Amino acid sequence: MPSFFQRLFQPKPAEEQNVALQPPGQPFPWPRGAQLTALEDVTLAIPAAAIAAGEKIGSVIYGDADLEVRLPTKPSESLIYLRLKEGSSVSLSKSVQGVVIADDKIPKRIRVLPPPNEKRG
């Protein structure tokens, strides 16, 4: 029985503390260098302006091989869509406002690893 109470009151591992429940449609700050890992299939959207004219996609978006990127096809489209499968990760070289895209209103579970230069304490 004491082990149950010890586990109950012990601090959670860092990987559990960094899990966000992000509701679809609600913008969130995505700092440059922060790595997001999908704990379930999820689609994220970022402003198309994150990639300047003439800039290479790979210089801004860093992701796993199974990351799907959908760029705007018309001038009227203003978002880039990033589709992550469960366990896939993505980070950006620029700070942006991101948003979860989903047909339902169920918050999506995403692990957030802060930028390497950000100290947590």
C-alpha positions in Angstrom: 0.0 0.0 0.0 2.8 2.5 0.7 4.0 2.2 -2.8 0.6 3.4 -4.1 0.8 6.5 -2.0 4.4 7.1 -3.0 3.5 7.0 -6.7 0.5 9.2 -6.1 2.5 12.0 -4.6 5.7 11.7 -6.6 6.3 14.3 -9.2 5.3 13.1 -12.7 8.1 12.4 -15.2 9.0 15.3 -17.4 7.5 13.6 -20.5 4.1 13.4 -18.8 4.3 17.1 -17.6 4.9 18.3 -21.2 1.7 16.9 -22.6 -0.8 19.5 -23.8 -4.5 19.0 -24.6 -5.1 21.4 -27.4 -8.6 22.1 -28.4 -9.2 22.3 -32.2 -9.6 25.9 -33.5 -7.9 27.6 -30.6 -4.7 29.3 -31.6 -1.6 28.5 -29.5 1.9 30.0 -29.5 4.5 27.8 -31.1 8.0 29.1 -30.2 10.9 28.6 -32.6 12.6 25.3 -31.9 9.8 23.8 -29.8 9.2 20.2 -30.9 5.6 18.9 -31.0 5.0 15.2 -31.0 1.6 13.9 -31.8 0.3 11.4 -29.3 -2.6 10.7 -31.7 -3.1 11.5 -35.4 -3.4 15.3 -35.6 -3.4 18.1 -38.2 -1.9 21.4 -37.4 -2.1 24.6 -39.3 0.5 27.5 -39.4 0.4 30.8 -41.3 1.7 30.5 -44.9 3.7 33.6 -44.2 6.0 31.5 -42.1 7.8 30.5 -45.3 8.9 33.7 -47.2 9.0 33.9 -51.0 12.1 32.0 -52.2 12.7 30.3 -48.8 13.0 26.5 -48.8 10.3 24.5 -46.9 13.0 22.4 -45.2 14.7 25.5 -43.8 11.5 26.3 -41.8 9.7 23.0 -41.2 11.7 20.1 -39.6 9.7 16.9 -39.3 9.8 13.1 -39.4 9.8 11.4 -42.8 6.1 10.6 -42.4 5.1 14.3 -41.9 2.6 15.4 -44.5 2.8 19.1 -45.6 0.1 20.7 -47.6 1.1 24.2 -49.0 -1.4 26.8 -50.2 -2.3 26.3 -53.9 -4.1 29.6 -54.3 -3.2 33.2 -53.3 -6.4 33.3 -51.2 -5.2 30.4 -49.0 -3.3 31.5 -45.9 -2.4 28.3 -44.1 0.1 25.5 -44.3 -1.3 22.2 -43.0 1.0 19.7 -41.2 -0.4 16.3 -40.7 1.3 14.2 -38.1 0.7 10.5 -37.4 0.8 9.2 -33.8 4.4 9.4 -32.7 5.5 11.9 -35.4 7.3 15.1 -34.4 7.7 18.5 -36.0 9.5 21.7 -35.1 9.9 25.1 -36.8 12.8 27.6 -37.3 10.4 30.5 -36.7 7.9 31.3 -34.0 4.2 31.2 -35.2 0.7 30.8 -34.0 -0.5 27.3 -34.6 -3.9 25.7 -34.5 -5.2 22.2 -34.4 -7.6 21.4 -37.2 -10.3 18.7 -36.6 -13.9 18.0 -37.4 -14.7 17.4 -33.7 -14.1 19.5 -30.6 -12.1 16.9 -28.7 -8.8 18.3 -27.5 -5.8 16.6 -29.1 -2.9 15.2 -27.1 0.5 16.7 -28.1 3.8 16.3 -26.3 5.7 19.6 -26.2 9.5 19.7 -25.9 10.6 23.3 -25.2 13.2 24.9 -27.4 16.7 23.8 -26.4 17.7 27.2 -25.2 14.7 27.6 -23.0 15.3 26.8 -19.4 12.5 25.2 -17.3 12.6 25.5 -13.6 
